[in-house]
Amino acid sequence: MNHKIKIALALITGGTLVYLSRKMKNSKNKPEIFTGEDGKVYQKDETYLTTDGKMYKNGKEVHFKTPEI
């Protein structure tokens, strides 16, 4: 194979690897954001209470037992 072709393929491969590694690195640093039923934005592991008295965490309803008075 011609040396010019080998060098071109090596540069393309190296550039692709650098691009993909940067893309993967940036996607890991994004914080997870959830939108509640009330339209507000909440961060990951943040617990919030809606107006109807339901408790949510990470976009899912949290069920817990409360003592009755």
PDB file with one MODEL, atoms N, CA, C and O in Angstrom:
MODEL        1
ATOM      1  N   MET A   1       0.843  -1.176   0.000  1.00  0.00           N
ATOM      2  CA  MET A   1       0.000   0.000   0.000  1.00  0.00           C
ATOM      3  C   MET A   1       0.891   1.242   0.000  1.00  0.00           C
ATOM      4  O   MET A   1       2.000   1.227   0.533  1.00  0.00           O
ATOM      5  N   ASN A   2       0.407   2.267  -0.581  1.00  0.00           N
ATOM      6  CA  ASN A   2       1.150   3.511  -0.682  1.00  0.00           C
ATOM      7  C   ASN A   2       1.296   4.158   0.698  1.00  0.00           C
ATOM      8  O   ASN A   2       0.368   4.108   1.505  1.00  0.00           O
ATOM      9  N   HIS A   3       2.444   4.759   0.970  1.00  0.00           N
ATOM     10  CA  HIS A   3       2.690   5.380   2.272  1.00  0.00           C
ATOM     11  C   HIS A   3       1.774   6.582   2.509  1.00  0.00           C
ATOM     12  O   HIS A   3       1.392   6.855   3.647  1.00  0.00           O
ATOM     13  N   LYS A   4       1.426   7.287   1.462  1.00  0.00           N
ATOM     14  CA  LYS A   4       0.531   8.443   1.612  1.00  0.00           C
ATOM     15  C   LYS A   4      -0.848   7.995   2.097  1.00  0.00           C
ATOM     16  O   LYS A   4      -1.472   8.665   2.920  1.00  0.00           O
ATOM     17  N   ILE A   5      -1.305   6.888   1.595  1.00  0.00           N
ATOM     18  CA  ILE A   5      -2.616   6.363   2.007  1.00  0.00           C
ATOM     19  C   ILE A   5      -2.572   5.910   3.461  1.00  0.00           C
ATOM     20  O   ILE A   5      -3.520   6.145   4.210  1.00  0.00           O
ATOM     21  N   LYS A   6      -1.483   5.265   3.869  1.00  0.00           N
ATOM     22  CA  LYS A   6      -1.339   4.821   5.254  1.00  0.00           C
ATOM     23  C   LYS A   6      -1.338   6.002   6.213  1.00  0.00           C
ATOM     24  O   LYS A   6      -1.969   5.946   7.269  1.00  0.00           O
ATOM     25  N   ILE A   7      -0.646   7.054   5.860  1.00  0.00           N
ATOM     26  CA  ILE A   7      -0.585   8.246   6.718  1.00  0.00           C
ATOM     27  C   ILE A   7      -1.957   8.898   6.806  1.00  0.00           C
ATOM     28  O   ILE A   7      -2.368   9.319   7.888  1.00  0.00           O
ATOM     29  N   ALA A   8      -2.671   8.989   5.694  1.00  0.00           N
ATOM     30  CA  ALA A   8      -4.009   9.586   5.691  1.00  0.00           C
ATOM     31  C   ALA A   8      -4.971   8.772   6.558  1.00  0.00           C
ATOM     32  O   ALA A   8      -5.745   9.341   7.329  1.00  0.00           O
ATOM     33  N   LEU A   9      -4.925   7.455   6.434  1.00  0.00           N
ATOM     34  CA  LEU A   9      -5.798   6.613   7.245  1.00  0.00           C
ATOM     35  C   LEU A   9      -5.467   6.723   8.731  1.00  0.00           C
ATOM     36  O   LEU A   9      -6.373   6.713   9.564  1.00  0.00           O
ATOM     37  N   ALA A  10      -4.197   6.826   9.070  1.00  0.00           N
ATOM     38  CA  ALA A  10      -3.789   6.984  10.469  1.00  0.00           C
ATOM     39  C   ALA A  10      -4.283   8.307  11.038  1.00  0.00           C
ATOM     40  O   ALA A  10      -4.745   8.356  12.178  1.00  0.00           O
ATOM     41  N   LEU A  11      -4.193   9.372  10.263  1.00  0.00           N
ATOM     42  CA  LEU A  11      -4.669  10.682  10.731  1.00  0.00           C
ATOM     43  C   LEU A  11      -6.184  10.691  10.906  1.00  0.00           C
ATOM     44  O   LEU A  11      -6.694  11.260  11.872  1.00  0.00           O
ATOM     45  N   ILE A  12      -6.898  10.072   9.991  1.00  0.00           N
ATOM     46  CA  ILE A  12      -8.359  10.016  10.105  1.00  0.00           C
ATOM     47  C   ILE A  12      -8.763   9.197  11.328  1.00  0.00           C
ATOM     48  O   ILE A  12      -9.661   9.593  12.072  1.00  0.00           O
ATOM     49  N   THR A  13      -8.108   8.062  11.539  1.00  0.00           N
ATOM     50  CA  THR A  13      -8.415   7.213  12.690  1.00  0.00           C
ATOM     51  C   THR A  13      -8.106   7.924  13.998  1.00  0.00           C
ATOM     52  O   THR A  13      -8.908   7.883  14.931  1.00  0.00           O
ATOM     53  N   GLY A  14      -6.961   8.568  14.075  1.00  0.00           N
ATOM     54  CA  GLY A  14      -6.581   9.301  15.288  1.00  0.00           C
ATOM     55  C   GLY A  14      -7.534  10.442  15.585  1.00  0.00           C
ATOM     56  O   GLY A  14      -7.916  10.647  16.737  1.00  0.00           O
ATOM     57  N   GLY A  15      -7.919  11.181  14.569  1.00  0.00           N
ATOM     58  CA  GLY A  15      -8.859  12.278  14.755  1.00  0.00           C
ATOM     59  C   GLY A  15     -10.219  11.799  15.220  1.00  0.00           C
ATOM     60  O   GLY A  15     -10.859  12.437  16.056  1.00  0.00           O
ATOM     61  N   THR A  16     -10.658  10.681  14.681  1.00  0.00           N
ATOM     62  CA  THR A  16     -11.944  10.107  15.089  1.00  0.00           C
ATOM     63  C   THR A  16     -11.905   9.662  16.540  1.00  0.00           C
ATOM     64  O   THR A  16     -12.865   9.879  17.279  1.00  0.00           O
ATOM     65  N   LEU A  17     -10.810   9.044  16.957  1.00  0.00           N
ATOM     66  CA  LEU A  17     -10.687   8.607  18.346  1.00  0.00           C
ATOM     67  C   LEU A  17     -10.672   9.783  19.315  1.00  0.00           C
ATOM     68  O   LEU A  17     -11.287   9.718  20.380  1.00  0.00           O
ATOM     69  N   VAL A  18      -9.981  10.849  18.957  1.00  0.00           N
ATOM     70  CA  VAL A  18      -9.954  12.045  19.814  1.00  0.00           C
ATOM     71  C   VAL A  18     -11.350  12.649  19.904  1.00  0.00           C
ATOM     72  O   VAL A  18     -11.785  13.025  20.992  1.00  0.00           O
ATOM     73  N   TYR A  19     -12.051  12.748  18.792  1.00  0.00           N
ATOM     74  CA  TYR A  19     -13.405  13.309  18.778  1.00  0.00           C
ATOM     75  C   TYR A  19     -14.363  12.490  19.641  1.00  0.00           C
ATOM     76  O   TYR A  19     -15.123  13.053  20.429  1.00  0.00           O
ATOM     77  N   LEU A  20     -14.331  11.177  19.498  1.00  0.00           N
ATOM     78  CA  LEU A  20     -15.238  10.326  20.265  1.00  0.00           C
ATOM     79  C   LEU A  20     -14.915  10.347  21.757  1.00  0.00           C
ATOM     80  O   LEU A  20     -15.829  10.315  22.581  1.00  0.00           O
ATOM     81  N   SER A  21     -13.645  10.401  22.115  1.00  0.00           N
ATOM     82  CA  SER A  21     -13.296  10.440  23.543  1.00  0.00           C
ATOM     83  C   SER A  21     -13.749  11.754  24.179  1.00  0.00           C
ATOM     84  O   SER A  21     -14.218  11.755  25.317  1.00  0.00           O
ATOM     85  N   ARG A  22     -13.619  12.858  23.470  1.00  0.00           N
ATOM     86  CA  ARG A  22     -14.100  14.147  24.005  1.00  0.00           C
ATOM     87  C   ARG A  22     -15.616  14.158  24.119  1.00  0.00           C
ATOM     88  O   ARG A  22     -16.162  14.692  25.084  1.00  0.00           O
ATOM     89  N   LYS A  23     -16.289  13.580  23.155  1.00  0.00           N
ATOM     90  CA  LYS A  23     -17.752  13.533  23.181  1.00  0.00           C
ATOM     91  C   LYS A  23     -18.240  12.697  24.370  1.00  0.00           C
ATOM     92  O   LYS A  23     -19.189  13.087  25.049  1.00  0.00           O
ATOM     93  N   MET A  24     -17.605  11.561  24.624  1.00  0.00           N
ATOM     94  CA  MET A  24     -17.994  10.720  25.753  1.00  0.00           C
ATOM     95  C   MET A  24     -17.692  11.412  27.077  1.00  0.00           C
ATOM     96  O   MET A  24     -18.475  11.296  28.019  1.00  0.00           O
ATOM     97  N   LYS A  25     -16.593  12.116  27.167  1.00  0.00           N
ATOM     98  CA  LYS A  25     -16.212  12.815  28.393  1.00  0.00           C
ATOM     99  C   LYS A  25     -17.218  13.917  28.716  1.00  0.00           C
ATOM    100  O   LYS A  25     -17.588  14.089  29.877  1.00  0.00           O
ATOM    101  N   ASN A  26     -17.661  14.660  27.712  1.00  0.00           N
ATOM    102  CA  ASN A  26     -18.615  15.751  27.936  1.00  0.00           C
ATOM    103  C   ASN A  26     -20.000  15.232  28.288  1.00  0.00           C
ATOM    104  O   ASN A  26     -20.728  15.896  29.026  1.00  0.00           O
ATOM    105  N   SER A  27     -20.383  14.077  27.787  1.00  0.00           N
ATOM    106  CA  SER A  27     -21.721  13.563  28.081  1.00  0.00           C
ATOM    107  C   SER A  27     -21.828  13.048  29.514  1.00  0.00           C
ATOM    108  O   SER A  27     -22.929  13.011  30.063  1.00  0.00           O
ATOM    109  N   LYS A  28     -20.725  12.651  30.131  1.00  0.00           N
ATOM    110  CA  LYS A  28     -20.755  12.152  31.502  1.00  0.00           C
ATOM    111  C   LYS A  28     -20.947  13.274  32.511  1.00  0.00           C
ATOM    112  O   LYS A  28     -21.471  13.025  33.597  1.00  0.00           O
ATOM    113  N   ASN A  29     -20.546  14.489  32.195  1.00  0.00           N
ATOM    114  CA  ASN A  29     -20.572  15.589  33.143  1.00  0.00           C
ATOM    115  C   ASN A  29     -21.911  16.330  33.196  1.00  0.00           C
ATOM    116  O   ASN A  29     -22.069  17.252  33.997  1.00  0.00           O
ATOM    117  N   LYS A  30     -22.868  15.944  32.362  1.00  0.00           N
ATOM    118  CA  LYS A  30     -24.149  16.637  32.357  1.00  0.00           C
ATOM    119  C   LYS A  30     -24.965  16.224  33.580  1.00  0.00           C
ATOM    120  O   LYS A  30     -25.121  15.032  33.847  1.00  0.00           O
ATOM    121  N   PRO A  31     -25.484  17.197  34.321  1.00  0.00           N
ATOM    122  CA  PRO A  31     -26.333  16.844  35.465  1.00  0.00           C
ATOM    123  C   PRO A  31     -27.702  16.372  34.981  1.00  0.00           C
ATOM    124  O   PRO A  31     -28.225  16.848  33.974  1.00  0.00           O
ATOM    125  N   GLU A  32     -28.257  15.436  35.715  1.00  0.00           N
ATOM    126  CA  GLU A  32     -29.581  14.940  35.355  1.00  0.00           C
ATOM    127  C   GLU A  32     -30.628  15.899  35.898  1.00  0.00           C
ATOM    128  O   GLU A  32     -30.590  16.278  37.069  1.00  0.00           O
ATOM    129  N   ILE A  33     -31.555  16.284  35.047  1.00  0.00           N
ATOM    130  CA  ILE A  33     -32.587  17.248  35.407  1.00  0.00           C
ATOM    131  C   ILE A  33     -33.948  16.615  35.155  1.00  0.00           C
ATOM    132  O   ILE A  33     -34.168  15.983  34.121  1.00  0.00           O
ATOM    133  N   PHE A  34     -34.859  16.790  36.107  1.00  0.00           N
ATOM    134  CA  PHE A  34     -36.206  16.242  35.998  1.00  0.00           C
ATOM    135  C   PHE A  34     -37.207  17.379  36.086  1.00  0.00           C
ATOM    136  O   PHE A  34     -37.013  18.324  36.851  1.00  0.00           O
ATOM    137  N   THR A  35     -38.279  17.293  35.305  1.00  0.00           N
ATOM    138  CA  THR A  35     -39.345  18.283  35.336  1.00  0.00           C
ATOM    139  C   THR A  35     -40.526  17.687  36.089  1.00  0.00           C
ATOM    140  O   THR A  35     -41.021  16.613  35.746  1.00  0.00           O
ATOM    141  N   GLY A  36     -40.969  18.400  37.118  1.00  0.00           N
ATOM    142  CA  GLY A  36     -42.090  17.934  37.917  1.00  0.00           C
ATOM    143  C   GLY A  36     -43.417  18.242  37.260  1.00  0.00           C
ATOM    144  O   GLY A  36     -43.473  18.897  36.219  1.00  0.00           O
ATOM    145  N   GLU A  37     -44.498  17.759  37.884  1.00  0.00           N
ATOM    146  CA  GLU A  37     -45.835  18.000  37.350  1.00  0.00           C
ATOM    147  C   GLU A  37     -46.204  19.478  37.404  1.00  0.00           C
ATOM    148  O   GLU A  37     -47.035  19.945  36.625  1.00  0.00           O
ATOM    149  N   ASP A  38     -45.587  20.206  38.322  1.00  0.00           N
ATOM    150  CA  ASP A  38     -45.881  21.625  38.446  1.00  0.00           C
ATOM    151  C   ASP A  38     -45.092  22.479  37.461  1.00  0.00           C
ATOM    152  O   ASP A  38     -45.270  23.696  37.418  1.00  0.00           O
ATOM    153  N   GLY A  39     -44.217  21.851  36.666  1.00  0.00           N
ATOM    154  CA  GLY A  39     -43.458  22.566  35.657  1.00  0.00           C
ATOM    155  C   GLY A  39     -42.095  23.050  36.130  1.00  0.00           C
ATOM    156  O   GLY A  39     -41.331  23.591  35.330  1.00  0.00           O
ATOM    157  N   LYS A  40     -41.772  22.873  37.386  1.00  0.00           N
ATOM    158  CA  LYS A  40     -40.474  23.283  37.903  1.00  0.00           C
ATOM    159  C   LYS A  40     -39.422  22.229  37.578  1.00  0.00           C
ATOM    160  O   LYS A  40     -39.739  21.062  37.349  1.00  0.00           O
ATOM    161  N   VAL A  41     -38.167  22.662  37.563  1.00  0.00           N
ATOM    162  CA  VAL A  41     -37.058  21.775  37.241  1.00  0.00           C
ATOM    163  C   VAL A  41     -36.342  21.390  38.528  1.00  0.00           C
ATOM    164  O   VAL A  41     -36.067  22.240  39.375  1.00  0.00           O
ATOM    165  N   TYR A  42     -36.041  20.094  38.667  1.00  0.00           N
ATOM    166  CA  TYR A  42     -35.387  19.573  39.859  1.00  0.00           C
ATOM    167  C   TYR A  42     -34.137  18.809  39.467  1.00  0.00           C
ATOM    168  O   TYR A  42     -34.090  18.195  38.401  1.00  0.00           O
ATOM    169  N   GLN A  43     -33.124  18.842  40.322  1.00  0.00           N
ATOM    170  CA  GLN A  43     -31.870  18.129  40.096  1.00  0.00           C
ATOM    171  C   GLN A  43     -32.014  16.666  40.497  1.00  0.00           C
ATOM    172  O   GLN A  43     -33.028  16.269  41.072  1.00  0.00           O
ATOM    173  N   LYS A  44     -30.995  15.870  40.191  1.00  0.00           N
ATOM    174  CA  LYS A  44     -30.993  14.457  40.544  1.00  0.00           C
ATOM    175  C   LYS A  44     -30.965  14.315  42.066  1.00  0.00           C
ATOM    176  O   LYS A  44     -30.291  15.085  42.750  1.00  0.00           O
ATOM    177  N   ASP A  45     -31.696  13.334  42.594  1.00  0.00           N
ATOM    178  CA  ASP A  45     -31.804  13.013  44.015  1.00  0.00           C
ATOM    179  C   ASP A  45     -32.435  14.132  44.840  1.00  0.00           C
ATOM    180  O   ASP A  45     -32.251  14.172  46.057  1.00  0.00           O
ATOM    181  N   GLU A  46     -33.161  15.026  44.215  1.00  0.00           N
ATOM    182  CA  GLU A  46     -33.881  16.076  44.935  1.00  0.00           C
ATOM    183  C   GLU A  46     -35.325  15.625  45.124  1.00  0.00           C
ATOM    184  O   GLU A  46     -35.992  15.243  44.162  1.00  0.00           O
ATOM    185  N   THR A  47     -35.804  15.669  46.361  1.00  0.00           N
ATOM    186  CA  THR A  47     -37.161  15.258  46.675  1.00  0.00           C
ATOM    187  C   THR A  47     -38.050  16.496  46.709  1.00  0.00           C
ATOM    188  O   THR A  47     -37.672  17.528  47.263  1.00  0.00           O
ATOM    189  N   TYR A  48     -39.231  16.384  46.114  1.00  0.00           N
ATOM    190  CA  TYR A  48     -40.158  17.513  46.114  1.00  0.00           C
ATOM    191  C   TYR A  48     -41.576  17.014  46.328  1.00  0.00           C
ATOM    192  O   TYR A  48     -41.907  15.870  46.017  1.00  0.00           O
ATOM    193  N   LEU A  49     -42.399  17.892  46.861  1.00  0.00           N
ATOM    194  CA  LEU A  49     -43.776  17.586  47.204  1.00  0.00           C
ATOM    195  C   LEU A  49     -44.698  18.396  46.304  1.00  0.00           C
ATOM    196  O   LEU A  49     -44.504  19.601  46.142  1.00  0.00           O
ATOM    197  N   THR A  50     -45.697  17.748  45.719  1.00  0.00           N
ATOM    198  CA  THR A  50     -46.642  18.444  44.856  1.00  0.00           C
ATOM    199  C   THR A  50     -47.802  18.978  45.681  1.00  0.00           C
ATOM    200  O   THR A  50     -47.906  18.711  46.878  1.00  0.00           O
ATOM    201  N   THR A  51     -48.668  19.733  45.028  1.00  0.00           N
ATOM    202  CA  THR A  51     -49.788  20.347  45.739  1.00  0.00           C
ATOM    203  C   THR A  51     -50.817  19.320  46.214  1.00  0.00           C
ATOM    204  O   THR A  51     -51.550  19.572  47.170  1.00  0.00           O
ATOM    205  N   ASP A  52     -50.872  18.164  45.549  1.00  0.00           N
ATOM    206  CA  ASP A  52     -51.824  17.144  45.972  1.00  0.00           C
ATOM    207  C   ASP A  52     -51.247  16.225  47.043  1.00  0.00           C
ATOM    208  O   ASP A  52     -51.896  15.254  47.431  1.00  0.00           O
ATOM    209  N   GLY A  53     -50.045  16.510  47.524  1.00  0.00           N
ATOM    210  CA  GLY A  53     -49.472  15.777  48.644  1.00  0.00           C
ATOM    211  C   GLY A  53     -48.626  14.571  48.270  1.00  0.00           C
ATOM    212  O   GLY A  53     -48.231  13.806  49.151  1.00  0.00           O
ATOM    213  N   LYS A  54     -48.336  14.380  46.985  1.00  0.00           N
ATOM    214  CA  LYS A  54     -47.511  13.255  46.558  1.00  0.00           C
ATOM    215  C   LYS A  54     -46.040  13.686  46.549  1.00  0.00           C
ATOM    216  O   LYS A  54     -45.714  14.823  46.206  1.00  0.00           O
ATOM    217  N   MET A  55     -45.172  12.765  46.929  1.00  0.00           N
ATOM    218  CA  MET A  55     -43.752  13.054  46.983  1.00  0.00           C
ATOM    219  C   MET A  55     -43.048  12.368  45.811  1.00  0.00           C
ATOM    220  O   MET A  55     -43.302  11.200  45.519  1.00  0.00           O
ATOM    221  N   TYR A  56     -42.161  13.110  45.145  1.00  0.00           N
ATOM    222  CA  TYR A  56     -41.440  12.603  43.984  1.00  0.00           C
ATOM    223  C   TYR A  56     -39.938  12.757  44.193  1.00  0.00           C
ATOM    224  O   TYR A  56     -39.476  13.683  44.860  1.00  0.00           O
ATOM    225  N   LYS A  57     -39.182  11.818  43.599  1.00  0.00           N
ATOM    226  CA  LYS A  57     -37.728  11.880  43.604  1.00  0.00           C
ATOM    227  C   LYS A  57     -37.252  11.287  42.279  1.00  0.00           C
ATOM    228  O   LYS A  57     -37.644  10.178  41.914  1.00  0.00           O
ATOM    229  N   ASN A  58     -36.413  12.022  41.566  1.00  0.00           N
ATOM    230  CA  ASN A  58     -35.891  11.609  40.254  1.00  0.00           C
ATOM    231  C   ASN A  58     -37.008  11.327  39.256  1.00  0.00           C
ATOM    232  O   ASN A  58     -36.883  10.433  38.419  1.00  0.00           O
ATOM    233  N   GLY A  59     -38.081  12.073  39.337  1.00  0.00           N
ATOM    234  CA  GLY A  59     -39.181  11.927  38.399  1.00  0.00           C
ATOM    235  C   GLY A  59     -40.120  10.784  38.681  1.00  0.00           C
ATOM    236  O   GLY A  59     -41.053  10.554  37.912  1.00  0.00           O
ATOM    237  N   LYS A  60     -39.902  10.053  39.770  1.00  0.00           N
ATOM    238  CA  LYS A  60     -40.771   8.929  40.124  1.00  0.00           C
ATOM    239  C   LYS A  60     -41.408   9.181  41.480  1.00  0.00           C
ATOM    240  O   LYS A  60     -40.815   9.815  42.352  1.00  0.00           O
ATOM    241  N   GLU A  61     -42.627   8.675  41.644  1.00  0.00           N
ATOM    242  CA  GLU A  61     -43.328   8.861  42.908  1.00  0.00           C
ATOM    243  C   GLU A  61     -42.687   8.001  43.996  1.00  0.00           C
ATOM    244  O   GLU A  61     -42.377   6.830  43.777  1.00  0.00           O
ATOM    245  N   VAL A  62     -42.496   8.596  45.159  1.00  0.00           N
ATOM    246  CA  VAL A  62     -41.909   7.904  46.298  1.00  0.00           C
ATOM    247  C   VAL A  62     -43.032   7.497  47.232  1.00  0.00           C
ATOM    248  O   VAL A  62     -43.839   8.333  47.637  1.00  0.00           O
ATOM    249  N   HIS A  63     -43.088   6.221  47.576  1.00  0.00           N
ATOM    250  CA  HIS A  63     -44.093   5.725  48.499  1.00  0.00           C
ATOM    251  C   HIS A  63     -43.450   5.500  49.853  1.00  0.00           C
ATOM    252  O   HIS A  63     -42.441   4.804  49.961  1.00  0.00           O
ATOM    253  N   PHE A  64     -44.019   6.074  50.859  1.00  0.00           N
ATOM    254  CA  PHE A  64     -43.510   5.884  52.208  1.00  0.00           C
ATOM    255  C   PHE A  64     -44.691   5.880  53.163  1.00  0.00           C
ATOM    256  O   PHE A  64     -45.730   6.478  52.881  1.00  0.00           O
ATOM    257  N   LYS A  65     -44.530   5.208  54.289  1.00  0.00           N
ATOM    258  CA  LYS A  65     -45.597   5.121  55.279  1.00  0.00           C
ATOM    259  C   LYS A  65     -45.421   6.231  56.291  1.00  0.00           C
ATOM    260  O   LYS A  65     -44.322   6.462  56.797  1.00  0.00           O
ATOM    261  N   THR A  66     -46.516   6.917  56.582  1.00  0.00           N
ATOM    262  CA  THR A  66     -46.506   7.957  57.606  1.00  0.00           C
ATOM    263  C   THR A  66     -47.406   7.513  58.744  1.00  0.00           C
ATOM    264  O   THR A  66     -48.464   6.930  58.507  1.00  0.00           O
ATOM    265  N   PRO A  67     -47.009   7.778  59.951  1.00  0.00           N
ATOM    266  CA  PRO A  67     -47.864   7.387  61.066  1.00  0.00           C
ATOM    267  C   PRO A  67     -49.138   8.235  61.106  1.00  0.00           C
ATOM    268  O   PRO A  67     -49.097   9.449  60.908  1.00  0.00           O
ATOM    269  N   GLU A  68     -50.238   7.589  61.359  1.00  0.00           N
ATOM    270  CA  GLU A  68     -51.524   8.299  61.443  1.00  0.00           C
ATOM    271  C   GLU A  68     -51.731   8.780  62.867  1.00  0.00           C
ATOM    272  O   GLU A  68     -51.431   8.079  63.833  1.00  0.00           O
ATOM    273  N   ILE A  69     -52.244   9.980  62.971  1.00  0.00           N
ATOM    274  CA  ILE A  69     -52.480  10.572  64.299  1.00  0.00           C
ATOM    275  C   ILE A  69     -53.919  10.369  64.687  1.00  0.00           C
ATOM    276  O   ILE A  69     -54.332  10.790  65.767  1.00  0.00           O
TER     277      ILE A  69
ENDMDL
END
